[in-house]
Amino acid sequence: MATSKEQVLKYNDLNADKFPEPVEPLHIDKYNLSAATVDMKDPFAASLVGLFTIHALVRRSLRAVARQARNVEPAKRAAFVEYAKMTFETLNSHHHHEEEIFFPALKPYVDFTESSHEHEEIEQLLHQNFEYIKTAQAHIKGGEGSPAWPGEEISSTTERLVEVLLPHLQKEETLSCLYVRRTPLTALHECDKKIEKAVFDELKQQGVIWGTSYQLRHLSKKEKEIFPPMPTIVRLGIEFFGWLGYGKTLQFGPTEEELKN
């Protein structure tokens, strides 16, 4: 369910001065993404699904980090740090994809200037968390003068990050649904290709099995019906080998209940 901090924006709440004429909005329920609820034959909906799924991944992974960081057992801290580090890196990469590819591609049709400005505080909080990750790694390494486990700092900073991020994500989703049909399909498809290439290049550096299994860990069964665009047998294989190789880290992902939000 939507949090109290999320206010559904209606037509003319944003961009009205730039794009006043009506346009048919997309209706995508981010809490109910599935083959039955999203018309994947609609090229605009198919193009935007990736935005909604990466936002779901970000929401759920950050909440999982915030919930667990304070009380991670010493024996599990190394695996948790890998999970938290990947979570922060994923959000950081997503923002780079938006700033360098998504926002510029849609700029003639959708104005994301305000969202771009909001990235600044989010990036400050991310920077703090990257520093805490370094402290956590030094703690795990041990030795004379090693720092205490920064679980409280990671949790509190991530909680603030979630608080700032939720309305920000909601705004991007609403703007996209309101105005995406203004964007020529050729521009959308070109944007999708560039983002896919950027994501795949990152996966090659991370390790395809690790990076993809991490992403899949944050999607519900119904969401996987429509994203990522890969054959079911391939997805199941990646998930299987992902758990074999990285189960100790992936265990820190969201619960079944959290996958609904």
Order of alpha helices (4+ residues) and beta strands (2+ residues): alpha-alpha-alpha-alpha-alpha-alpha-alpha-alpha-alpha
